[in-house]
Amino acid sequence: MAGTVRISGSKNSALPILAATLLTNERCVIHRVPDLSDVHYMLQILTHLGAEVERASGIVTVKAEKVATEAPYDVVRKMRASVCVLGPLLGREKEATVSLPGGCVIGDRPIDLHLKGFEALGAAVRVHSGNVKVLAPSLRGASVSLRGKLGTTVLGTDNVMMAAVLADGVTVIQDAAREPEVVDLADFLNKMGAKIEGAGTSRIVIEGVKELHGAEHEVIPDRIEAGTFLVAGAIAGKKVTITRANAGHVAAVADALKTCGYQIAAKSDSLTIQANGTPRPLNLCTEGYPGFPTDMQAQMCALLATAPGESAVTENIFPQRFMHVSELKRMGAAIELDGATARIHGVASLSGAPVMASDLRASAALVLAGLKADGMTEVSRVYHIDRGYELLDEKLSGLGATIERVKV
Ligand code: EPZ
């Protein structure tokens, strides 16, 4: 397995940006939208809310001339990120009702910080019969901190930003998430005529405007897909180049791999990884951006499973996000869970086995472990993968991996 792979547009950027198109009755054109089931769900929600949606080879056009303000359970239950239509609907229509997101295998995922932000802008919040309703005769700018027990919130920052762009006056979001996807959303909103400053820092200032207009935008590269392919190269011990990536956005992952002993050559939009002898063990903690991303934690566990020595991976964002551990142990990994830390004792090799995917990133980790394992690994429930990776099996085949999607 070796060669070059092109990175797709970012799922976690495309989803809130598509929701933001609800903020105007004019046409918006979004480029580089990845072909993923989560994107499909978001387009279903926009259509359900009354928007005209067209889609052709990575370009999505949305015109939300009129919008309904209720997104029901049967469309919302498929994807938690649906919650990010709350902000745009509240901003534009001053009311919104969305089904409360249910449980999630990666851990507890409340939306209290989102609602705290809406209340600061003057909205009344009501949770009833599994729905959350937000309502405001008008929205007025305010200062609000989005710091919670486990740090700040990415979609919460997006949601409050999208509600505040049409509020009267100035909103200051303190302790905002600094993820590149938040910056990408702010860039799109500013193209629509919003006045946002400070995105990418922990203090975002939004001066409300009367209305927004249509805009055209290209979504940033998917930094988690980029990180996943860097780990694929590492785990296979081969030379892999990822292109159409943003090297800056992948820096924390690249630094961790360098600490393990891999050589990484970075240019602005591409990175090449190369093995350099036996990987070294690593102690790693997940953090908000620019720290090491929680969405790369499982993939690193798969890599460190065969790095001689003791590694420790601590999950600070979703402390229970270790569904992949029991499946990796079925492949022969030696991992103990100690609270929110996985203690990994490197083994000489993994053996192929039938394993079950539980969530998006855990399933990617199992595929990567399968690239390393002796014999055949069969990953079931791969629909999880299709939620967040565009053509993962084809891209890996393109690098020479022996991987096949089997219809069951
Ligand atoms: C976004 O989820 C991403 N999803 C997640 O990626 C990612 O894991 C997460 O950010 C963290 O980076 C999308 O962008 C669509 P959070 P989000 O609110 O915004 C707690 C993937 O694999 N919290 O930043 O929902 C929460 O429970 C997905 O692509 C509150 O307590 O995550 C968590 O512990 C999985 N109250 C922490 O904050 C709130 O109101 C961070 O969650 C909100 C969050």
Boltz pocket constraint, residues with backbone or C-beta under 6 A from the ligand:
constraints:
  - pocket:
      binder: B
      contacts: [[A, 11], [A, 12], [A, 13], [A, 15], [A, 81], [A, 108], [A, 109], [A, 110], [A, 111], [A, 112], [A, 113], [A, 114], [A, 115], [A, 148], [A, 149], [A, 150], [A, 151], [A, 152], [A, 153], [A, 154], [A, 155], [A, 156], [A, 294], [A, 295], [A, 316], [A, 317], [A, 318], [A, 319], [A, 360], [A, 361], [A, 388]]
      max_distance: 6.0
